[in-house]
Amino acid sequence: MRSLFALFALAVAASAQKVPDSGYLLTAPKVLQAGTSERVCLTLFNLAGPQRQLNLAFRERDVPADLLETLDESDFQLFETVTTIPDDVDANGEYCFDVPIPSTIAVSKADMKMELKGAGLTLTDESEVSIKSEALLTLVQTDKPKYQPSQKVLFRIMTLSHELTAINNDLEEVWISTPQGTRLTQWKDVKTNTGLVQLEMQLTEEPPLGTWTIHVKTPQEVVSKRFTVEEYVLPTFEVKIEAPSKIESDERTVTARVCATYTFGKPLVGANITINATSSVSSFQRERNPELLKNISDYQLSDEKGCAVFDLLVSKLGIGIPRIGSGNSITVKVLVEEKGTGLTQAASKGINQKFRFISLQRKDKIQSYLKPNLPYYGRFELKRGDDTPAVNETVEVCYTATYKDRAASSSDKSPEAASQRYPLQGRFQVL
């Protein structure tokens, strides 16, 4: 809901009773958005036409005193609107109209001075308003993040208003630069169609490889979007990481088996395999426990099967330590370098640590009521915080009941609120 302010003024007749003769009530948003039109309503009180005119002048607020002494007051005027009230509006009627707010306004506070003329009267008033600068969002999107030589780069540009609707905002200039910063192609004075424009650029057979940049210059800012041009090289071998996707909250060591094989199936023997592990333990915990490491790493040469086995002591990262907490994660990154050629391939795997917290959930077929002197049967499910079953946990089930004894006489309508508790015997199944 937008906040409004109201200006109310009365012209008082010269009499002993001081009865108001004419007046008005002006309502308008207290916060104006630059680049839009704001709705203003004027309610008249005994102010007949013709030739009724409303003048709204907006002047910059909080101007330094030394500037006021050296410059004229008109130098601080932001904009002004003059509105003629139609003659068919009644003397006690209401008239609403739109006030366009220029998009070039950069101040946040302004004084709005109002002057209403009609029926031989001139009514004035003043109020403070806030002005939000024009907020346009320019988006640049390519059809894919990576391109190969001789391919066509397709991209589109869209401008959104502060209400996230597409608007026509002509672009001063659009250009694409190479990784070395050379401007390769450009477009001047680009016209948008309902806020959208689509452009394209054809890559040569041997373009500069690396990160290219699309630049879009609007009246408000310069927006950039990057894409990559690289040659596609068919990988000669692939890397696989065999490690658990989840570990228990108290596990301190993770075993990872890394294997590298050629695309035709043979193992990569004697390859240099480097492994690196990091955890999601917070920086706060690291500050409290300075012995914790940010990452741990190791390396081996692959065996005759193209594999290497690593035992990662993740407790050095804060995993499996009770005071650190549970529910963290480990990221394992591997780099394999082929012997002789120096070609490399990378792979990664995420490992989640289970939560210590266990929730107890009743199943649908559990008994809703207790029957005296009869066994009670229940079925419950124990899960950890990550919604995995909690296995090998010791569970103690204790039940008590509360009941009320009614008075012996049936004529006594107010039962005695005697409450007793006693243990129940039952059989329960924990899943």
C-alpha positions in Angstrom: 0.0 0.0 0.0 1.4 3.4 -1.0 1.4 6.2 1.6 -0.5 9.4 0.7 -0.4 12.9 2.0 -3.2 15.5 1.9 -3.2 19.2 1.6 -6.3 20.9 3.0 -6.9 24.7 2.8 -9.9 27.0 3.3 -10.6 30.5 2.2 -12.4 32.2 5.1 -15.0 34.9 4.5 -14.6 38.2 6.3 -17.4 38.0 8.9 -17.8 37.7 12.7 -18.6 34.0 12.5 -15.5 33.2 10.4 -17.4 30.6 8.2 -15.2 28.9 5.6 -16.2 30.1 2.1 -14.0 28.0 -0.3 -11.4 25.4 0.0 -9.8 22.2 -1.4 -8.3 18.9 -0.4 -5.3 17.5 -2.5 -4.2 13.9 -2.1 -1.1 12.5 -3.8 1.6 9.8 -3.1 4.1 10.8 -0.5 6.8 8.9 -2.5 7.1 9.7 -6.2 8.8 7.4 -8.7 11.0 9.1 -11.3 10.2 8.1 -14.9 6.5 7.4 -14.2 3.2 9.2 -13.9 1.7 9.6 -10.4 -2.0 10.0 -9.7 -3.2 13.2 -7.9 -6.8 13.9 -6.9 -8.2 17.4 -6.0 -11.4 17.7 -4.1 -13.1 21.2 -4.2 -15.2 22.9 -1.6 -17.4 25.7 -3.0 -14.9 26.6 -5.7 -16.8 27.2 -8.9 -15.4 27.7 -12.4 -14.5 28.8 -14.9 -10.8 29.3 -15.3 -9.7 27.2 -12.4 -6.1 26.3 -12.6 -3.7 24.2 -10.4 0.0 24.7 -10.4 2.4 22.2 -8.9 6.1 23.2 -8.6 8.7 20.8 -7.2 11.9 22.4 -5.8 15.0 20.7 -4.5 15.1 20.4 -0.7 17.9 20.7 1.8 19.9 23.1 -0.3 23.0 24.5 1.4 22.6 28.1 2.7 25.6 29.4 0.9 24.2 28.3 -2.5 20.9 30.0 -1.7 22.7 33.2 -1.2 24.6 33.0 -4.5 22.0 31.3 -6.8 18.5 32.2 -7.7 15.6 30.1 -6.2 14.6 29.1 -9.7 17.9 27.3 -10.2 16.7 24.6 -7.7 13.4 24.0 -9.3 13.1 20.4 -10.5 9.9 20.6 -12.6 6.5 22.2 -12.8 3.1 21.1 -14.0 0.0 23.3 -14.7 -3.4 21.7 -14.9 -6.6 23.3 -15.9 -9.7 22.0 -14.1 -12.5 21.3 -16.6 -15.6 23.5 -16.3 -17.8 20.5 -16.0 -16.3 19.7 -12.6 -18.8 20.8 -9.9 -17.9 23.5 -7.4 -17.9 20.7 -4.8 -16.6 18.0 -7.1 -13.4 15.9 -7.4 -10.9 15.9 -10.3 -8.1 13.4 -10.7 -5.2 13.6 -13.1 -1.7 12.2 -13.7 1.5 14.1 -13.0 4.5 12.9 -15.1 7.7 12.7 -13.0 10.8 13.3 -15.2 13.3 10.4 -15.3 16.3 12.7 -14.9 15.6 13.6 -11.3 18.4 12.5 -9.0 17.4 14.1 -5.7 15.7 12.1 -3.0 13.8 15.0 -1.2 11.7 17.8 -2.7 9.3 20.5 -1.7 6.0 20.5 -3.6 4.4 23.9 -3.7 0.8 24.1 -4.8 -1.1 27.1 -6.1 -4.8 26.8 -6.9 -6.6 29.7 -8.6 -10.3 30.1 -9.2 -13.4 32.2 -8.4 -11.1 35.2 -7.8 -9.1 33.3 -5.1 -5.5 32.1 -4.9 -4.9 29.3 -2.5 -1.3 28.1 -1.7 0.3 25.4 0.4 3.5 23.4 0.5 4.5 19.9 1.5 7.6 17.7 1.5 7.7 14.6 -0.8 10.3 11.9 -1.5 11.4 11.0 -5.0 12.9 7.6 -6.0 15.3 7.8 -8.9 14.5 5.9 -12.0 15.4 2.2 -11.5 15.8 0.3 -14.8 17.1 -3.2 -15.1 18.9 -4.2 -18.3 19.4 -7.9 -18.9 21.7 -9.5 -21.4 21.4 -13.2 -22.2 23.3 -15.4 -24.6 21.9 -18.7 -26.1 24.7 -20.6 -24.4 27.7 -19.9 -22.2 30.4 -21.4 -24.4 31.1 -21.2 -28.2 33.4 -22.9 -30.6 35.1 -21.3 -33.6 32.8 -20.7 -36.6 29.7 -20.7 -34.5 27.2 -17.9 -34.3 26.8 -15.9 -31.0 23.1 -15.2 -30.4 22.1 -12.8 -27.7 19.2 -10.6 -26.6 18.8 -7.5 -24.5 15.8 -6.6 -22.4 15.0 -3.6 -20.2 12.7 -3.8 -17.3 11.1 -1.0 -15.3 10.9 -0.9 -11.5 7.7 -2.9 -11.7 9.6 -5.6 -13.7 7.7 -4.9 -16.9 9.4 -4.6 -20.3 9.7 -1.0 -21.5 11.1 0.6 -24.6 14.5 2.0 -23.6 16.6 2.7 -26.6 20.2 1.6 -26.3 22.9 4.2 -27.1 25.5 1.6 -28.1 26.2 -2.2 -28.0 29.6 -3.7 -28.7 31.5 -6.9 -28.3 35.2 -7.1 -27.2 37.7 -9.9 -27.5 39.7 -11.3 -24.5 42.4 -8.7 -25.4 39.9 -5.8 -25.1 39.7 -5.2 -28.9 36.3 -3.9 -30.0 35.3 -6.3 -32.7 31.8 -5.4 -33.7 29.3 -2.7 -32.5 25.8 -1.3 -33.0 24.8 2.3 -32.6 21.4 3.7 -31.5 19.7 0.3 -31.1 15.9 0.5 -31.1 14.0 -2.0 -28.8 10.7 -3.6 -29.7 8.5 -3.8 -26.6 11.7 -3.6 -24.5 13.5 -6.5 -26.3 16.1 -6.6 -29.0 18.0 -9.6 -30.5 21.4 -9.4 -32.1 24.0 -11.9 -33.4 27.7 -12.1 -34.3 29.4 -14.7 -36.5 32.7 -16.1 -35.1 35.6 -16.7 -37.5 37.4 -20.0 -38.0 40.3 -18.9 -35.8 38.9 -16.4 -33.3 40.9 -15.4 -30.1 40.2 -18.0 -27.5 39.1 -17.0 -24.0 36.5 -14.8 -22.4 34.6 -12.3 -24.6 32.4 -9.5 -23.3 29.1 -8.0 -24.6 28.8 -4.3 -23.5 25.4 -2.5 -23.5 25.4 1.2 -22.9 22.0 2.7 -21.8 21.3 6.3 -20.7 21.7 5.2 -17.1 24.6 2.7 -17.1 26.8 0.2 -19.0 25.9 -3.4 -18.6 28.2 -6.3 -19.5 27.8 -10.0 -20.2 30.7 -12.5 -20.7 30.9 -15.7 -22.7 33.7 -18.1 -23.5 35.2 -19.1 -26.9 37.2 -22.3 -26.8 38.1 -25.3 -29.0 36.5 -28.5 -28.2 39.0 -31.2 -27.4 37.7 -34.7 -27.0 38.9 -36.0 -23.7 41.3 -39.0 -24.0 40.5 -40.3 -20.5 37.9 -40.0 -17.8 38.1 -39.8 -14.0 35.8 -41.4 -11.5 35.6 -40.9 -7.7 34.3 -43.7 -5.6 33.4 -42.3 -2.2 30.3 -42.4 0.1 27.7 -39.7 -0.6 26.8 -39.6 3.1 28.8 -40.3 6.3 27.7 -40.7 9.9 28.0 -37.7 12.2 30.8 -39.3 14.2 33.0 -40.5 11.3 36.4 -38.8 11.1 37.9 -40.6 8.1 36.6 -40.8 4.5 38.0 -43.3 2.1 38.0 -42.3 -1.6 39.1 -44.4 -4.5 40.0 -42.5 -7.7 40.3 -44.3 -11.0 41.3 -43.0 -14.5 40.7 -44.9 -17.7 41.2 -44.1 -21.4 38.1 -43.7 -23.5 38.9 -47.1 -25.2 38.8 -48.8 -21.8 42.4 -49.3 -20.7 43.6 -48.0 -17.3 45.9 -44.9 -16.9 49.0 -46.4 -15.3 51.5 -44.2 -13.5 49.3 -41.1 -13.7 49.8 -38.4 -11.0 46.6 -38.2 -9.0 46.1 -35.2 -6.6 43.2 -35.0 -4.2 42.0 -32.0 -2.2 39.2 -31.9 0.3 37.4 -28.9 1.9 34.5 -28.7 4.3 31.5 -26.3 4.9 32.5 -25.8 8.6 31.7 -22.1 9.3 34.4 -19.5 9.7 33.1 -18.8 13.2 34.0 -22.4 14.2 37.4 -22.1 12.6 38.1 -18.9 14.6 37.1 -20.8 17.8 39.2 -23.8 16.8 42.4 -22.6 15.2 43.7 -26.1 14.9 41.2 -26.8 12.1 42.5 -26.7 8.5 40.7 -25.1 5.5 41.7 -28.0 3.3 43.7 -31.2 3.2 45.4 -32.7 0.2 47.4 -35.7 -0.9 48.7 -37.3 -4.1 49.7 -40.8 -5.4 50.6 -42.5 -8.6 47.9 -44.7 -10.1 48.4 -48.5 -9.9 48.2 -51.1 -12.7 44.4 -50.7 -12.6 44.6 -46.9 -13.0 43.4 -46.3 -9.4 44.6 -44.8 -6.2 43.0 -45.1 -2.7 43.1 -42.2 -0.3 42.2 -42.2 3.4 41.2 -38.6 4.2 41.4 -37.6 7.8 38.4 -35.2 7.6 38.5 -34.6 11.4 41.3 -32.0 10.6 38.5 -30.1 8.8 36.1 -30.3 11.8 34.2 -33.3 10.6 33.2 -35.8 13.2 34.1 -33.6 16.2 31.1 -33.3 18.6 31.8 -29.7 19.6 31.8 -28.5 16.0 28.3 -29.9 15.2 26.9 -32.1 12.5 25.2 -31.6 9.1 28.3 -30.3 7.4 29.5 -31.3 3.9 32.8 -32.2 2.3 33.9 -31.3 -1.3 36.5 -33.6 -2.8 38.3 -32.4 -5.9 40.6 -34.6 -8.0 43.1 -33.7 -10.7 44.7 -36.5 -12.8 47.8 -35.8 -15.0 48.7 -38.3 -17.7 52.3 -39.4 -17.5 54.4 -38.2 -20.5 51.8 -35.9 -22.1 50.9 -33.7 -19.2 47.2 -33.8 -20.1 44.9 -33.3 -17.2 41.3 -34.2 -16.2 39.4 -33.0 -13.1 36.5 -34.5 -11.2 34.7 -33.6 -8.0 32.3 -35.2 -5.5 30.2 -33.9 -2.6 29.9 -35.8 0.7 27.2 -34.9 3.3 27.5 -35.5 7.0 24.4 -36.8 8.7 22.7 -34.8 11.4 22.8 -36.0 15.0 19.3 -34.7 15.7 16.6 -37.4 15.6 12.9 -36.9 15.2 10.2 -39.3 16.3 7.2 -39.6 14.0 4.0 -41.5 14.7 2.6 -43.6 11.9 -1.0 -43.6 10.7 -2.2 -46.9 12.3 -1.2 -45.9 15.9 -3.9 -46.3 18.5 -5.7 -43.0 19.3 -7.3 -44.0 22.6 -6.2 -46.0 25.6 -8.3 -49.0 26.7 -7.9 -49.8 30.4 -6.2 -53.1 31.2 -5.4 -53.7 27.5 -2.0 -53.5 25.8 -1.2 -50.4 23.8 0.4 -50.8 20.4 2.2 -48.2 18.5 4.4 -47.8 15.4 7.0 -45.0 15.2 9.6 -43.9 12.8 13.0 -42.4 13.8 14.7 -40.0 11.3 17.7 -37.8 11.3 17.7 -34.1 10.4 18.4 -35.0 6.7 15.4 -37.3 6.6 17.4 -40.5 6.6 16.5 -43.4 8.9 18.2 -43.4 12.3 19.6 -46.9 12.7 21.3 -48.5 15.7 19.9 -46.0 18.1 18.9 -46.8 21.7 15.3 -45.8 22.3 13.5 -45.6 25.6 9.7 -45.4 25.5 7.8 -44.2 28.6 4.1 -43.5 28.8 1.9 -41.9 31.4 -1.8 -41.2 31.4 -4.1 -38.6 33.0 -7.7 -39.2 33.8 -10.5 -37.5 35.8 -12.8 -39.2 38.4 -16.4 -38.3 38.3 -18.4 -37.8 41.5 -20.3 -40.8 42.8 -23.7 -39.1 42.7 -25.2 -38.8 39.2 -26.9 -35.6 40.3 -23.6 -33.9 40.8 -23.1 -32.2 37.5 -19.6 -30.9 38.3 -17.1 -33.8 38.2 -14.2 -33.7 40.6 -11.1 -32.9 38.7 -8.9 -35.5 40.3 -5.9 -36.3 38.2 -3.7 -39.3 38.5 -0.8 -40.6 36.5 0.4 -44.1 36.2 2.8 -45.9 33.8 1.4 -47.9 30.9 2.6 -51.2 29.6 2.7 -51.6 25.9 4.5 -52.9 22.8 6.0 -50.5 20.3 7.8 -51.0 17.0 10.5 -48.5 16.1 11.5 -48.2 12.4 
